Amino acid sequence: MAELIREANSIKEDIGKLEQRFNVLVDKIVALSPTTSMPPIDTPKKSVQKSVQAATKSFSKENIVIGKRKYHIPELLDALRLNNLSLIEELRDSLAKIARQPNEKQILAELIAAGIPGVILTGTPKAAIIDGSNIAQMASQRAGKIAYLDTTKNLAHKGGYFPVLIIIDASLRHNIDNSSRLEDMIRSGEIVMAPPYTSADELIISEARRLDAVVLSNDRFSDWPAAKNISKRHVKVNGTTISLGDFHRSTSFWFR
């Protein structure tokens, strides 16, 4: 009898570990593929199942209530886009206050489905600076591609970076495939433009030092001694695919 009890307890412990692992995997699925349909998962945890189902549906809510605070979804997306740190921090604080409550997973899943990466909502975000002129001009075409800036910023957010600043040279305005949109982004503050006839590198380095930020670039900044101790991460392009690569080390070789 004692042997059977020990075996039963061992099995119960294994089931508990598997259940924990299952919850982790479900959260990762929600975070990585919030808009991708997936087959139903057979689980007794209805709260988890509802969170996944909510996240895989097309998101149409305009508002979301967390505790006593109502958030306007477009306003939150603008806060993410325009680096409104105070509003995102307020959102993170609101989520922290409902931790382990029954509706926590549902609310988190809805925010992720709306386009706010889960790692920014619950992780420890780190600031990043995009070397805008460098990234836009990675295209094989003569004119830089503004879509490369959008993609890199989205990748940065999904990687847990926030706020994410885009800094460009003034000359990029004359060498981009969508100059009117670039001007709009400059006016809104989404892009910071260095003064004319100066290099954006100096501004990138000073802001990276001030914010303790990672610089996302295809440039090692080897001509700038002040950039020596700044974290720099390679942005790679392969055809139409952009990805965040390794961090720069003295032994690494990036292409320019």
C-alpha positions, -999 to +999 in steps of 0.1 A: +000+000+000+028+025+009+045+018-024+012+025-043+008+058-024+043+069-032+038+061-068+005+080-069+021+110-053+050+109-078+025+108-107+005+137-091+038+157-089+046+150-126+011+160-136+016+193-118+049+200-136+033+192-169+004+215-162+029+243-154+048+236-186+015+236-206+006+271-192+040+284-202+036+271-237+001+285-241+013+319-230+041+318-256+016+308-283-005+338-274+024+361-273+041+349-306+010+343-327-019+364-314-037+365-347-030+330-360-058+305-357-050+273-338-068+241-330-087+239-297-066+227-268-082+201-245-076+215-210-096+217-178-082+252-172-111+272-187-095+305-180-064+296-201-085+282-229-106+314-230-075+335-232-062+316-261-095+317-279-099+355-273-064+362-286-069+342-318-100+360-329-098+392-349-095+420-324-122+447-326-125+463-292-120+500-288-116+500-251-105+477-223-111+479-186-084+470-161-095+474-125-112+508-123-094+522-153-107+522-189-080+523-216-087+534-252-069+508-275-059+533-303-045+556-276-024+527-263-011+519-298-002+555-303+016+555-269+037+525-281+044+541-315+052+576-301+072+563-270+047+576-245+065+560-216+041+573-189+010+557-204+027+524-210+040+524-175+006+531-162-008+502-182+019+479-168+011+490-133-026+483-138-018+448-150+005+442-120-024+451-097-046+423-112-019+397-111-032+362-104-068+374-106-092+353-127-094+378-155-056+385-158-049+361-187-080+372-206-070+409-204-034+402-212-045+381-242-067+409-255-040+435-252-016+412-271-043+406-298-047+444-301-010+447-311+009+453-278+036+427-273+032+407-241+069+411-233+065+449-230+034+444-208+049+420-183+086+419-189+114+444-182+116+466-213+150+481-224+153+512-245+165+508-281+176+533-308+172+525-345+200+539-367+173+550-392+193+561-422+215+530-420+185+506-417+164+523-444+193+522-469+199+485-465+177+480-495+193+471-528+173+498-545+187+533-548+161+549-525+159+539-489+128+519-478+107+534-450+091+499-445+124+488-431+121+513-403+085+501-395+096+464-396+126+470-374+106+490-349+080+462-347+107+436-342+122+457-314+089+459-296+084+421-300+119+417-286+110+436-255+125+470-264+107+501-253+109+530-258+122+527-294+137+558-309+143+562-346+171+587-354+180+597-390+203+620-409+186+650-425+197+638-459+174+607-457+145+630-467+159+632-502+167+595-505+136+576-493+108+558-512+080+577-492+092+611-483+058+625-474+053+597-448+088+603-435+080+640-430+048+630-411+068+607-388+092+635-381+065+660-373+047+635-350+079+629-331+080+592-342+114+600-359+141+623-346+161+640-374+196+652-367+204+688-377+214+693-414+250+688-424+257+667-392+259+630-387+231+613-369+257+590-354+267+615-327+231+620-317+225+582-317+255+577-294+246+604-270+210+592-267+221+556-263+244+566-234+216+588-218+190+560-220+213+530-216+198+519-248+208+492-274+216+506-308+200+486-337+221+491-368+241+475-395+270+498-386+296+489-359+303+526-352+341+518-353+348+555-362+334+567-330+354+559-298+325+571-277+304+542-290+329+516-277+309+507-245+274+510-261+254+479-268+249+474-305+228+448-321+230+438-358+199+442-380+200+417-409+182+418-442+177+388-464+157+396-495+125+410-481+130+396-446+145+417-418+156+402-385+175+412-353+208+395-352+236+392-327+251+418-304+283+433-316+315+419-301+351+426-310+353+392-327+321+397-348+320+406-384+291+425-398+286+437-433+279+473-441 
